[in-house]
């Protein structure tokens, strides 16, 4: 599902009065999530899950074209940990 389809879904459920309003609000939500994570904070939503910043250790990788080993430096990534209630619904 794309962000635009997500906004359309919220509009069709009656959460917003217009599709334009839904698209703007969805943009605000995702911009806010991005800002929280870029500020180094984790985002926890009870019964849904947690978005957390993790630091990946440096490692050796391999260039798929040449087979040559390549050093991959440490980097940050975002990990989603689903909440217990969400996992129960999923399974």
PDB file of N, CA, C and O in Angstrom:
ATOM      1  N   UNK A   1       0.850  -1.168   0.000  1.00  0.00           N
ATOM      2  CA  UNK A   1       0.000   0.000   0.000  1.00  0.00           C
ATOM      3  C   UNK A   1       0.899   1.234   0.000  1.00  0.00           C
ATOM      4  O   UNK A   1       1.848   1.325   0.778  1.00  0.00           O
ATOM      5  N   UNK A   2       0.592   2.165  -0.868  1.00  0.00           N
ATOM      6  CA  UNK A   2       1.363   3.403  -0.931  1.00  0.00           C
ATOM      7  C   UNK A   2       0.793   4.426   0.049  1.00  0.00           C
ATOM      8  O   UNK A   2      -0.286   4.244   0.611  1.00  0.00           O
ATOM      9  N   UNK A   3       1.544   5.495   0.233  1.00  0.00           N
ATOM     10  CA  UNK A   3       1.089   6.557   1.133  1.00  0.00           C
ATOM     11  C   UNK A   3      -0.214   7.174   0.610  1.00  0.00           C
ATOM     12  O   UNK A   3      -1.111   7.497   1.388  1.00  0.00           O
ATOM     13  N   UNK A   4      -0.308   7.332  -0.706  1.00  0.00           N
ATOM     14  CA  UNK A   4      -1.517   7.902  -1.306  1.00  0.00           C
ATOM     15  C   UNK A   4      -2.718   6.970  -1.097  1.00  0.00           C
ATOM     16  O   UNK A   4      -3.820   7.433  -0.801  1.00  0.00           O
ATOM     17  N   UNK A   5      -2.505   5.673  -1.249  1.00  0.00           N
ATOM     18  CA  UNK A   5      -3.579   4.698  -1.022  1.00  0.00           C
ATOM     19  C   UNK A   5      -3.995   4.680   0.446  1.00  0.00           C
ATOM     20  O   UNK A   5      -5.173   4.512   0.762  1.00  0.00           O
ATOM     21  N   UNK A   6      -3.026   4.852   1.338  1.00  0.00           N
ATOM     22  CA  UNK A   6      -3.313   4.918   2.768  1.00  0.00           C
ATOM     23  C   UNK A   6      -4.197   6.128   3.078  1.00  0.00           C
ATOM     24  O   UNK A   6      -5.162   6.019   3.834  1.00  0.00           O
ATOM     25  N   UNK A   7      -3.865   7.277   2.494  1.00  0.00           N
ATOM     26  CA  UNK A   7      -4.666   8.488   2.691  1.00  0.00           C
ATOM     27  C   UNK A   7      -6.079   8.277   2.147  1.00  0.00           C
ATOM     28  O   UNK A   7      -7.055   8.696   2.769  1.00  0.00           O
ATOM     29  N   UNK A   8      -6.188   7.632   0.992  1.00  0.00           N
ATOM     30  CA  UNK A   8      -7.501   7.350   0.400  1.00  0.00           C
ATOM     31  C   UNK A   8      -8.324   6.447   1.318  1.00  0.00           C
ATOM     32  O   UNK A   8      -9.523   6.663   1.494  1.00  0.00           O
ATOM     33  N   UNK A   9      -7.681   5.440   1.901  1.00  0.00           N
ATOM     34  CA  UNK A   9      -8.360   4.533   2.833  1.00  0.00           C
ATOM     35  C   UNK A   9      -8.917   5.299   4.033  1.00  0.00           C
ATOM     36  O   UNK A   9     -10.059   5.078   4.438  1.00  0.00           O
ATOM     37  N   UNK A  10      -8.113   6.201   4.602  1.00  0.00           N
ATOM     38  CA  UNK A  10      -8.574   6.995   5.745  1.00  0.00           C
ATOM     39  C   UNK A  10      -9.732   7.906   5.354  1.00  0.00           C
ATOM     40  O   UNK A  10     -10.672   8.092   6.127  1.00  0.00           O
ATOM     41  N   UNK A  11      -9.662   8.474   4.149  1.00  0.00           N
ATOM     42  CA  UNK A  11     -10.758   9.310   3.656  1.00  0.00           C
ATOM     43  C   UNK A  11     -12.034   8.481   3.510  1.00  0.00           C
ATOM     44  O   UNK A  11     -13.106   8.913   3.931  1.00  0.00           O
ATOM     45  N   UNK A  12     -11.922   7.295   2.915  1.00  0.00           N
ATOM     46  CA  UNK A  12     -13.092   6.436   2.695  1.00  0.00           C
ATOM     47  C   UNK A  12     -13.703   5.944   4.001  1.00  0.00           C
ATOM     48  O   UNK A  12     -14.904   5.681   4.061  1.00  0.00           O
ATOM     49  N   UNK A  13     -12.889   5.816   5.049  1.00  0.00           N
ATOM     50  CA  UNK A  13     -13.400   5.403   6.365  1.00  0.00           C
ATOM     51  C   UNK A  13     -14.043   6.572   7.105  1.00  0.00           C
ATOM     52  O   UNK A  13     -14.609   6.389   8.183  1.00  0.00           O
ATOM     53  N   UNK A  14     -13.958   7.773   6.532  1.00  0.00           N
ATOM     54  CA  UNK A  14     -14.583   8.936   7.142  1.00  0.00           C
ATOM     55  C   UNK A  14     -13.730   9.635   8.180  1.00  0.00           C
ATOM     56  O   UNK A  14     -14.229  10.472   8.932  1.00  0.00           O
ATOM     57  N   UNK A  15     -12.444   9.300   8.231  1.00  0.00           N
ATOM     58  CA  UNK A  15     -11.553   9.938   9.201  1.00  0.00           C
ATOM     59  C   UNK A  15     -11.329  11.399   8.823  1.00  0.00           C
ATOM     60  O   UNK A  15     -11.209  12.259   9.696  1.00  0.00           O
ATOM     61  N   UNK A  16     -11.272  11.680   7.511  1.00  0.00           N
ATOM     62  CA  UNK A  16     -11.077  13.045   7.017  1.00  0.00           C
ATOM     63  C   UNK A  16     -12.197  13.383   6.042  1.00  0.00           C
ATOM     64  O   UNK A  16     -12.788  12.493   5.429  1.00  0.00           O
ATOM     65  N   UNK A  17     -12.483  14.667   5.903  1.00  0.00           N
ATOM     66  CA  UNK A  17     -13.610  15.082   5.070  1.00  0.00           C
ATOM     67  C   UNK A  17     -13.268  15.153   3.587  1.00  0.00           C
ATOM     68  O   UNK A  17     -14.157  15.012   2.747  1.00  0.00           O
ATOM     69  N   UNK A  18     -11.995  15.370   3.245  1.00  0.00           N
ATOM     70  CA  UNK A  18     -11.589  15.397   1.838  1.00  0.00           C
ATOM     71  C   UNK A  18     -10.333  14.550   1.652  1.00  0.00           C
ATOM     72  O   UNK A  18      -9.592  14.291   2.600  1.00  0.00           O
ATOM     73  N   UNK A  19     -10.110  14.125   0.405  1.00  0.00           N
ATOM     74  CA  UNK A  19      -8.894  13.349   0.115  1.00  0.00           C
ATOM     75  C   UNK A  19      -7.656  14.217   0.285  1.00  0.00           C
ATOM     76  O   UNK A  19      -6.613  13.743   0.736  1.00  0.00           O
ATOM     77  N   UNK A  20      -7.775  15.493  -0.078  1.00  0.00           N
ATOM     78  CA  UNK A  20      -6.643  16.412   0.063  1.00  0.00           C
ATOM     79  C   UNK A  20      -6.258  16.556   1.525  1.00  0.00           C
ATOM     80  O   UNK A  20      -5.077  16.531   1.871  1.00  0.00           O
ATOM     81  N   UNK A  21      -7.264  16.707   2.383  1.00  0.00           N
ATOM     82  CA  UNK A  21      -6.996  16.808   3.819  1.00  0.00           C
ATOM     83  C   UNK A  21      -6.323  15.527   4.321  1.00  0.00           C
ATOM     84  O   UNK A  21      -5.370  15.585   5.098  1.00  0.00           O
ATOM     85  N   UNK A  22      -6.818  14.383   3.877  1.00  0.00           N
ATOM     86  CA  UNK A  22      -6.240  13.103   4.288  1.00  0.00           C
ATOM     87  C   UNK A  22      -4.779  13.013   3.863  1.00  0.00           C
ATOM     88  O   UNK A  22      -3.932  12.593   4.651  1.00  0.00           O
ATOM     89  N   UNK A  23      -4.472  13.402   2.624  1.00  0.00           N
ATOM     90  CA  UNK A  23      -3.092  13.355   2.131  1.00  0.00           C
ATOM     91  C   UNK A  23      -2.186  14.281   2.931  1.00  0.00           C
ATOM     92  O   UNK A  23      -1.056  13.917   3.257  1.00  0.00           O
ATOM     93  N   UNK A  24      -2.679  15.483   3.249  1.00  0.00           N
ATOM     94  CA  UNK A  24      -1.873  16.434   4.032  1.00  0.00           C
ATOM     95  C   UNK A  24      -1.606  15.901   5.438  1.00  0.00           C
ATOM     96  O   UNK A  24      -0.487  16.004   5.940  1.00  0.00           O
ATOM     97  N   UNK A  25      -2.625  15.334   6.068  1.00  0.00           N
ATOM     98  CA  UNK A  25      -2.467  14.817   7.440  1.00  0.00           C
ATOM     99  C   UNK A  25      -1.535  13.605   7.468  1.00  0.00           C
ATOM    100  O   UNK A  25      -0.727  13.466   8.386  1.00  0.00           O
ATOM    101  N   UNK A  26      -1.642  12.736   6.472  1.00  0.00           N
ATOM    102  CA  UNK A  26      -0.747  11.577   6.399  1.00  0.00           C
ATOM    103  C   UNK A  26       0.693  12.058   6.220  1.00  0.00           C
ATOM    104  O   UNK A  26       1.609  11.511   6.834  1.00  0.00           O
ATOM    105  N   UNK A  27       0.896  13.083   5.380  1.00  0.00           N
ATOM    106  CA  UNK A  27       2.238  13.661   5.220  1.00  0.00           C
ATOM    107  C   UNK A  27       2.764  14.189   6.548  1.00  0.00           C
ATOM    108  O   UNK A  27       3.930  13.981   6.885  1.00  0.00           O
ATOM    109  N   UNK A  28       1.910  14.870   7.301  1.00  0.00           N
ATOM    110  CA  UNK A  28       2.311  15.417   8.604  1.00  0.00           C
ATOM    111  C   UNK A  28       2.697  14.282   9.555  1.00  0.00           C
ATOM    112  O   UNK A  28       3.693  14.380  10.272  1.00  0.00           O
ATOM    113  N   UNK A  29       1.917  13.219   9.559  1.00  0.00           N
ATOM    114  CA  UNK A  29       2.208  12.079  10.443  1.00  0.00           C
ATOM    115  C   UNK A  29       3.563  11.472  10.105  1.00  0.00           C
ATOM    116  O   UNK A  29       4.388  11.260  10.994  1.00  0.00           O
ATOM    117  N   UNK A  30       3.798  11.189   8.821  1.00  0.00           N
ATOM    118  CA  UNK A  30       5.070  10.569   8.438  1.00  0.00           C
ATOM    119  C   UNK A  30       6.251  11.518   8.627  1.00  0.00           C
ATOM    120  O   UNK A  30       7.339  11.079   9.000  1.00  0.00           O
ATOM    121  N   UNK A  31       6.053  12.808   8.374  1.00  0.00           N
ATOM    122  CA  UNK A  31       7.117  13.786   8.640  1.00  0.00           C
ATOM    123  C   UNK A  31       7.454  13.816  10.126  1.00  0.00           C
ATOM    124  O   UNK A  31       8.623  13.923  10.498  1.00  0.00           O
ATOM    125  N   UNK A  32       6.435  13.722  10.972  1.00  0.00           N
ATOM    126  CA  UNK A  32       6.648  13.729  12.423  1.00  0.00           C
ATOM    127  C   UNK A  32       7.393  12.475  12.875  1.00  0.00           C
ATOM    128  O   UNK A  32       8.295  12.556  13.709  1.00  0.00           O
ATOM    129  N   UNK A  33       7.023  11.327  12.333  1.00  0.00           N
ATOM    130  CA  UNK A  33       7.726  10.080  12.667  1.00  0.00           C
ATOM    131  C   UNK A  33       9.185  10.184  12.248  1.00  0.00           C
ATOM    132  O   UNK A  33      10.081   9.794  12.997  1.00  0.00           O
ATOM    133  N   UNK A  34       9.423  10.710  11.052  1.00  0.00           N
ATOM    134  CA  UNK A  34      10.794  10.880  10.566  1.00  0.00           C
ATOM    135  C   UNK A  34      11.592  11.794  11.485  1.00  0.00           C
ATOM    136  O   UNK A  34      12.740  11.494  11.813  1.00  0.00           O
ATOM    137  N   UNK A  35      10.995  12.905  11.903  1.00  0.00           N
ATOM    138  CA  UNK A  35      11.693  13.850  12.778  1.00  0.00           C
ATOM    139  C   UNK A  35      12.039  13.199  14.115  1.00  0.00           C
ATOM    140  O   UNK A  35      13.150  13.372  14.618  1.00  0.00           O
ATOM    141  N   UNK A  36      11.107  12.459  14.688  1.00  0.00           N
ATOM    142  CA  UNK A  36      11.348  11.767  15.960  1.00  0.00           C
ATOM    143  C   UNK A  36      12.559  10.843  15.830  1.00  0.00           C
ATOM    144  O   UNK A  36      13.446  10.850  16.684  1.00  0.00           O
ATOM    145  N   UNK A  37      12.591  10.051  14.760  1.00  0.00           N
ATOM    146  CA  UNK A  37      13.685   9.099  14.567  1.00  0.00           C
ATOM    147  C   UNK A  37      15.006   9.811  14.267  1.00  0.00           C
ATOM    148  O   UNK A  37      16.054   9.400  14.765  1.00  0.00           O
ATOM    149  N   UNK A  38      14.967  10.868  13.462  1.00  0.00           N
ATOM    150  CA  UNK A  38      16.191  11.611  13.153  1.00  0.00           C
ATOM    151  C   UNK A  38      16.739  12.335  14.376  1.00  0.00           C
ATOM    152  O   UNK A  38      17.939  12.597  14.460  1.00  0.00           O
ATOM    153  N   UNK A  39      15.865  12.658  15.324  1.00  0.00           N
ATOM    154  CA  UNK A  39      16.307  13.280  16.582  1.00  0.00           C
ATOM    155  C   UNK A  39      16.883  12.247  17.550  1.00  0.00           C
ATOM    156  O   UNK A  39      17.296  12.593  18.657  1.00  0.00           O
ATOM    157  N   UNK A  40      16.910  10.982  17.135  1.00  0.00           N
ATOM    158  CA  UNK A  40      17.514   9.933  17.953  1.00  0.00           C
ATOM    159  C   UNK A  40      16.572   9.285  18.944  1.00  0.00           C
ATOM    160  O   UNK A  40      17.012   8.548  19.826  1.00  0.00           O
ATOM    161  N   UNK A  41      15.283   9.549  18.813  1.00  0.00           N
ATOM    162  CA  UNK A  41      14.304   8.970  19.735  1.00  0.00           C
ATOM    163  C   UNK A  41      13.626   7.757  19.095  1.00  0.00           C
ATOM    164  O   UNK A  41      13.527   7.665  17.872  1.00  0.00           O
ATOM    165  N   UNK A  42      13.169   6.847  19.921  1.00  0.00           N
ATOM    166  CA  UNK A  42      12.365   5.717  19.466  1.00  0.00           C
ATOM    167  C   UNK A  42      10.897   6.098  19.575  1.00  0.00           C
ATOM    168  O   UNK A  42      10.538   6.985  20.350  1.00  0.00           O
ATOM    169  N   UNK A  43      10.053   5.436  18.805  1.00  0.00           N
ATOM    170  CA  UNK A  43       8.614   5.708  18.836  1.00  0.00           C
ATOM    171  C   UNK A  43       7.882   4.439  19.238  1.00  0.00           C
ATOM    172  O   UNK A  43       7.950   3.427  18.541  1.00  0.00           O
ATOM    173  N   UNK A  44       7.181   4.494  20.365  1.00  0.00           N
ATOM    174  CA  UNK A  44       6.410   3.348  20.854  1.00  0.00           C
ATOM    175  C   UNK A  44       4.927   3.675  20.811  1.00  0.00           C
ATOM    176  O   UNK A  44       4.494   4.720  21.298  1.00  0.00           O
ATOM    177  N   UNK A  45       4.158   2.774  20.226  1.00  0.00           N
ATOM    178  CA  UNK A  45       2.709   2.922  20.188  1.00  0.00           C
ATOM    179  C   UNK A  45       2.137   1.659  20.824  1.00  0.00           C
ATOM    180  O   UNK A  45       2.268   0.562  20.280  1.00  0.00           O
ATOM    181  N   UNK A  46       1.506   1.825  21.975  1.00  0.00           N
ATOM    182  CA  UNK A  46       0.999   0.694  22.750  1.00  0.00           C
ATOM    183  C   UNK A  46       0.046  -0.146  21.900  1.00  0.00           C
ATOM    184  O   UNK A  46      -0.775   0.391  21.157  1.00  0.00           O
ATOM    185  N   UNK A  47       0.164  -1.448  22.019  1.00  0.00           N
ATOM    186  CA  UNK A  47      -0.629  -2.456  21.309  1.00  0.00           C
ATOM    187  C   UNK A  47      -0.339  -2.528  19.811  1.00  0.00           C
ATOM    188  O   UNK A  47      -0.971  -3.314  19.105  1.00  0.00           O
ATOM    189  N   UNK A  48       0.596  -1.733  19.314  1.00  0.00           N
ATOM    190  CA  UNK A  48       0.934  -1.786  17.898  1.00  0.00           C
ATOM    191  C   UNK A  48       2.385  -2.183  17.695  1.00  0.00           C
ATOM    192  O   UNK A  48       2.676  -3.184  17.041  1.00  0.00           O
ATOM    193  N   UNK A  49       3.302  -1.390  18.263  1.00  0.00           N
ATOM    194  CA  UNK A  49       4.707  -1.738  18.114  1.00  0.00           C
ATOM    195  C   UNK A  49       5.630  -0.578  18.412  1.00  0.00           C
ATOM    196  O   UNK A  49       5.216   0.465  18.918  1.00  0.00           O
ATOM    197  N   UNK A  50       6.891  -0.790  18.086  1.00  0.00           N
ATOM    198  CA  UNK A  50       7.925   0.187  18.398  1.00  0.00           C
ATOM    199  C   UNK A  50       8.856   0.335  17.202  1.00  0.00           C
ATOM    200  O   UNK A  50       9.322  -0.656  16.639  1.00  0.00           O
ATOM    201  N   UNK A  51       9.122   1.579  16.820  1.00  0.00           N
ATOM    202  CA  UNK A  51      10.142   1.878  15.825  1.00  0.00           C
ATOM    203  C   UNK A  51      11.353   2.340  16.603  1.00  0.00           C
ATOM    204  O   UNK A  51      11.282   3.315  17.352  1.00  0.00           O
ATOM    205  N   UNK A  52      12.470   1.641  16.429  1.00  0.00           N
ATOM    206  CA  UNK A  52      13.653   2.011  17.192  1.00  0.00           C
ATOM    207  C   UNK A  52      14.873   2.091  16.293  1.00  0.00           C
ATOM    208  O   UNK A  52      14.989   1.378  15.297  1.00  0.00           O
ATOM    209  N   UNK A  53      15.771   2.974  16.672  1.00  0.00           N
ATOM    210  CA  UNK A  53      17.016   3.152  15.951  1.00  0.00           C
ATOM    211  C   UNK A  53      18.009   2.119  16.466  1.00  0.00           C
ATOM    212  O   UNK A  53      18.203   1.974  17.672  1.00  0.00           O
ATOM    213  N   UNK A  54      18.628   1.413  15.546  1.00  0.00           N
ATOM    214  CA  UNK A  54      19.653   0.435  15.908  1.00  0.00           C
ATOM    215  C   UNK A  54      20.927   0.775  15.143  1.00  0.00           C
ATOM    216  O   UNK A  54      20.880   1.298  14.030  1.00  0.00           O
ATOM    217  N   UNK A  55      22.056   0.470  15.755  1.00  0.00           N
ATOM    218  CA  UNK A  55      23.326   0.704  15.088  1.00  0.00           C
ATOM    219  C   UNK A  55      23.871  -0.633  14.603  1.00  0.00           C
ATOM    220  O   UNK A  55      24.061  -1.563  15.387  1.00  0.00           O
ATOM    221  N   UNK A  56      24.112  -0.712  13.334  1.00  0.00           N
ATOM    222  CA  UNK A  56      24.651  -1.926  12.732  1.00  0.00           C
ATOM    223  C   UNK A  56      26.174  -1.877  12.809  1.00  0.00           C
ATOM    224  O   UNK A  56      26.787  -0.862  12.478  1.00  0.00           O
ATOM    225  N   UNK A  57      26.769  -2.959  13.240  1.00  0.00           N
ATOM    226  CA  UNK A  57      28.224  -3.041  13.381  1.00  0.00           C
ATOM    227  C   UNK A  57      28.884  -3.096  11.998  1.00  0.00           C
ATOM    228  O   UNK A  57      28.271  -3.549  11.030  1.00  0.00           O
ATOM    229  N   UNK A  58      30.133  -2.632  11.913  1.00  0.00           N
ATOM    230  CA  UNK A  58      30.847  -2.770  10.639  1.00  0.00           C
ATOM    231  C   UNK A  58      31.041  -4.253  10.305  1.00  0.00           C
ATOM    232  O   UNK A  58      31.138  -5.097  11.196  1.00  0.00           O
ATOM    233  N   UNK A  59      31.093  -4.546   9.019  1.00  0.00           N
ATOM    234  CA  UNK A  59      31.242  -5.941   8.613  1.00  0.00           C
ATOM    235  C   UNK A  59      31.873  -6.013   7.229  1.00  0.00           C
ATOM    236  O   UNK A  59      32.001  -5.010   6.527  1.00  0.00           O
ATOM    237  N   UNK A  60      32.252  -7.203   6.866  1.00  0.00           N
ATOM    238  CA  UNK A  60      32.761  -7.436   5.521  1.00  0.00           C
ATOM    239  C   UNK A  60      31.612  -7.885   4.635  1.00  0.00           C
ATOM    240  O   UNK A  60      30.833  -8.767   4.995  1.00  0.00           O
ATOM    241  N   UNK A  61      31.525  -7.260   3.473  1.00  0.00           N
ATOM    242  CA  UNK A  61      30.531  -7.655   2.491  1.00  0.00           C
ATOM    243  C   UNK A  61      31.239  -8.148   1.248  1.00  0.00           C
ATOM    244  O   UNK A  61      32.461  -8.297   1.240  1.00  0.00           O
ATOM    245  N   UNK A  62      30.488  -8.397   0.215  1.00  0.00           N
ATOM    246  CA  UNK A  62      31.086  -8.885  -1.022  1.00  0.00           C
ATOM    247  C   UNK A  62      30.419  -8.193  -2.201  1.00  0.00           C
ATOM    248  O   UNK A  62      29.193  -8.109  -2.273  1.00  0.00           O
ATOM    249  N   UNK A  63      31.236  -7.699  -3.124  1.00  0.00           N
ATOM    250  CA  UNK A  63      30.725  -7.101  -4.350  1.00  0.00           C
ATOM    251  C   UNK A  63      30.156  -8.233  -5.209  1.00  0.00           C
ATOM    252  O   UNK A  63      30.896  -9.138  -5.594  1.00  0.00           O
ATOM    253  N   UNK A  64      28.854  -8.201  -5.516  1.00  0.00           N
ATOM    254  CA  UNK A  64      28.249  -9.315  -6.247  1.00  0.00           C
ATOM    255  C   UNK A  64      28.788  -9.476  -7.676  1.00  0.00           C
ATOM    256  O   UNK A  64      28.756 -10.577  -8.226  1.00  0.00           O
ATOM    257  N   UNK A  65      29.279  -8.392  -8.275  1.00  0.00           N
ATOM    258  CA  UNK A  65      29.788  -8.485  -9.648  1.00  0.00           C
ATOM    259  C   UNK A  65      31.178  -9.108  -9.699  1.00  0.00           C
ATOM    260  O   UNK A  65      31.465  -9.948 -10.552  1.00  0.00           O
ATOM    261  N   UNK A  66      32.048  -8.677  -8.758  1.00  0.00           N
ATOM    262  CA  UNK A  66      33.446  -9.114  -8.822  1.00  0.00           C
ATOM    263  C   UNK A  66      33.794 -10.179  -7.790  1.00  0.00           C
ATOM    264  O   UNK A  66      34.798 -10.876  -7.932  1.00  0.00           O
ATOM    265  N   UNK A  67      32.975 -10.307  -6.759  1.00  0.00           N
ATOM    266  CA  UNK A  67      33.283 -11.244  -5.688  1.00  0.00           C
ATOM    267  C   UNK A  67      34.296 -10.694  -4.694  1.00  0.00           C
ATOM    268  O   UNK A  67      34.659 -11.370  -3.732  1.00  0.00           O
ATOM    269  N   UNK A  68      34.749  -9.471  -4.929  1.00  0.00           N
ATOM    270  CA  UNK A  68      35.740  -8.830  -4.061  1.00  0.00           C
ATOM    271  C   UNK A  68      35.124  -8.479  -2.708  1.00  0.00           C
ATOM    272  O   UNK A  68      33.982  -8.026  -2.635  1.00  0.00           O
ATOM    273  N   UNK A  69      35.901  -8.697  -1.623  1.00  0.00           N
ATOM    274  CA  UNK A  69      35.431  -8.322  -0.286  1.00  0.00           C
ATOM    275  C   UNK A  69      35.460  -6.804  -0.146  1.00  0.00           C
ATOM    276  O   UNK A  69      36.385  -6.139  -0.612  1.00  0.00           O
ATOM    277  N   UNK A  70      34.428  -6.271   0.505  1.00  0.00           N
ATOM    278  CA  UNK A  70      34.297  -4.830   0.696  1.00  0.00           C
ATOM    279  C   UNK A  70      33.978  -4.571   2.162  1.00  0.00           C
ATOM    280  O   UNK A  70      33.154  -5.265   2.758  1.00  0.00           O
ATOM    281  N   UNK A  71      34.642  -3.556   2.746  1.00  0.00           N
ATOM    282  CA  UNK A  71      34.334  -3.178   4.126  1.00  0.00           C
ATOM    283  C   UNK A  71      33.078  -2.315   4.127  1.00  0.00           C
ATOM    284  O   UNK A  71      32.972  -1.340   3.383  1.00  0.00           O
ATOM    285  N   UNK A  72      32.140  -2.694   4.973  1.00  0.00           N
ATOM    286  CA  UNK A  72      30.917  -1.910   5.145  1.00  0.00           C
ATOM    287  C   UNK A  72      30.993  -1.317   6.542  1.00  0.00           C
ATOM    288  O   UNK A  72      31.052  -2.049   7.530  1.00  0.00           O
ATOM    289  N   UNK A  73      30.992   0.009   6.625  1.00  0.00           N
ATOM    290  CA  UNK A  73      31.136   0.690   7.908  1.00  0.00           C
ATOM    291  C   UNK A  73      29.897   0.572   8.777  1.00  0.00           C
ATOM    292  O   UNK A  73      28.845   0.119   8.328  1.00  0.00           O
ATOM    293  N   UNK A  74      30.041   0.991  10.038  1.00  0.00           N
ATOM    294  CA  UNK A  74      28.872   0.966  10.924  1.00  0.00           C
ATOM    295  C   UNK A  74      27.860   1.978  10.424  1.00  0.00           C
ATOM    296  O   UNK A  74      28.221   2.994   9.828  1.00  0.00           O
ATOM    297  N   UNK A  75      26.615   1.699  10.665  1.00  0.00           N
ATOM    298  CA  UNK A  75      25.552   2.590  10.208  1.00  0.00           C
ATOM    299  C   UNK A  75      24.335   2.425  11.091  1.00  0.00           C
ATOM    300  O   UNK A  75      24.195   1.447  11.824  1.00  0.00           O
ATOM    301  N   UNK A  76      23.462   3.409  11.001  1.00  0.00           N
ATOM    302  CA  UNK A  76      22.214   3.357  11.755  1.00  0.00           C
ATOM    303  C   UNK A  76      21.099   2.875  10.845  1.00  0.00           C
ATOM    304  O   UNK A  76      21.116   3.103   9.635  1.00  0.00           O
ATOM    305  N   UNK A  77      20.130   2.203  11.455  1.00  0.00           N
ATOM    306  CA  UNK A  77      18.981   1.701  10.730  1.00  0.00           C
ATOM    307  C   UNK A  77      17.763   1.788  11.650  1.00  0.00           C
ATOM    308  O   UNK A  77      17.901   2.070  12.840  1.00  0.00           O
ATOM    309  N   UNK A  78      16.595   1.552  11.112  1.00  0.00           N
ATOM    310  CA  UNK A  78      15.367   1.564  11.905  1.00  0.00           C
ATOM    311  C   UNK A  78      14.808   0.149  11.929  1.00  0.00           C
ATOM    312  O   UNK A  78      14.730  -0.524  10.901  1.00  0.00           O
ATOM    313  N   UNK A  79      14.425  -0.287  13.113  1.00  0.00           N
ATOM    314  CA  UNK A  79      13.875  -1.629  13.293  1.00  0.00           C
ATOM    315  C   UNK A  79      12.457  -1.503  13.848  1.00  0.00           C
ATOM    316  O   UNK A  79      12.196  -0.697  14.740  1.00  0.00           O
ATOM    317  N   UNK A  80      11.551  -2.311  13.307  1.00  0.00           N
ATOM    318  CA  UNK A  80      10.184  -2.349  13.823  1.00  0.00           C
ATOM    319  C   UNK A  80      10.031  -3.595  14.674  1.00  0.00           C
ATOM    320  O   UNK A  80      10.324  -4.707  14.234  1.00  0.00           O
ATOM    321  N   UNK A  81       9.571  -3.394  15.889  1.00  0.00           N
ATOM    322  CA  UNK A  81       9.265  -4.514  16.787  1.00  0.00           C
ATOM    323  C   UNK A  81       7.759  -4.498  17.042  1.00  0.00           C
ATOM    324  O   UNK A  81       7.260  -3.613  17.737  1.00  0.00           O
ATOM    325  N   UNK A  82       7.040  -5.457  16.492  1.00  0.00           N
ATOM    326  CA  UNK A  82       5.593  -5.464  16.695  1.00  0.00           C
ATOM    327  C   UNK A  82       5.232  -5.729  18.150  1.00  0.00           C
ATOM    328  O   UNK A  82       5.914  -6.481  18.845  1.00  0.00           O
ATOM    329  N   UNK A  83       4.151  -5.101  18.599  1.00  0.00           N
ATOM    330  CA  UNK A  83       3.654  -5.311  19.951  1.00  0.00           C
ATOM    331  C   UNK A  83       2.950  -6.655  20.069  1.00  0.00           C
ATOM    332  O   UNK A  83       2.591  -7.276  19.069  1.00  0.00           O
ATOM    333  N   UNK A  84       2.761  -7.089  21.298  1.00  0.00           N
ATOM    334  CA  UNK A  84       2.152  -8.396  21.565  1.00  0.00           C
ATOM    335  C   UNK A  84       0.748  -8.496  20.955  1.00  0.00           C
ATOM    336  O   UNK A  84       0.417  -9.497  20.319  1.00  0.00           O
ATOM    337  N   UNK A  85      -0.075  -7.460  21.150  1.00  0.00           N
ATOM    338  CA  UNK A  85      -1.445  -7.485  20.631  1.00  0.00           C
ATOM    339  C   UNK A  85      -1.445  -7.559  19.103  1.00  0.00           C
ATOM    340  O   UNK A  85      -2.267  -8.262  18.516  1.00  0.00           O
ATOM    341  N   UNK A  86      -0.534  -6.840  18.466  1.00  0.00           N
ATOM    342  CA  UNK A  86      -0.431  -6.852  17.010  1.00  0.00           C
ATOM    343  C   UNK A  86      -0.029  -8.243  16.515  1.00  0.00           C
ATOM    344  O   UNK A  86      -0.597  -8.751  15.548  1.00  0.00           O
ATOM    345  N   UNK A  87       0.943  -8.850  17.179  1.00  0.00           N
ATOM    346  CA  UNK A  87       1.383 -10.195  16.801  1.00  0.00           C
ATOM    347  C   UNK A  87       0.268 -11.223  16.962  1.00  0.00           C
ATOM    348  O   UNK A  87       0.128 -12.129  16.140  1.00  0.00           O
ATOM    349  N   UNK A  88      -0.522 -11.081  18.020  1.00  0.00           N
ATOM    350  CA  UNK A  88      -1.634 -12.009  18.240  1.00  0.00           C
ATOM    351  C   UNK A  88      -2.664 -11.903  17.118  1.00  0.00           C
ATOM    352  O   UNK A  88      -3.202 -12.916  16.670  1.00  0.00           O
ATOM    353  N   UNK A  89      -2.940 -10.677  16.663  1.00  0.00           N
ATOM    354  CA  UNK A  89      -3.882 -10.486  15.555  1.00  0.00           C
ATOM    355  C   UNK A  89      -3.308 -11.046  14.256  1.00  0.00           C
ATOM    356  O   UNK A  89      -4.032 -11.604  13.432  1.00  0.00           O
ATOM    357  N   UNK A  90      -2.012 -10.889  14.088  1.00  0.00           N
ATOM    358  CA  UNK A  90      -1.344 -11.345  12.873  1.00  0.00           C
ATOM    359  C   UNK A  90      -1.343 -12.857  12.769  1.00  0.00           C
ATOM    360  O   UNK A  90      -1.501 -13.416  11.683  1.00  0.00           O
ATOM    361  N   UNK A  91      -1.164 -13.512  13.898  1.00  0.00           N
ATOM    362  CA  UNK A  91      -1.091 -14.973  13.893  1.00  0.00           C
ATOM    363  C   UNK A  91      -2.426 -15.556  14.307  1.00  0.00           C
ATOM    364  O   UNK A  91      -2.575 -16.776  14.367  1.00  0.00           O
TER     365      UNK A  91
END
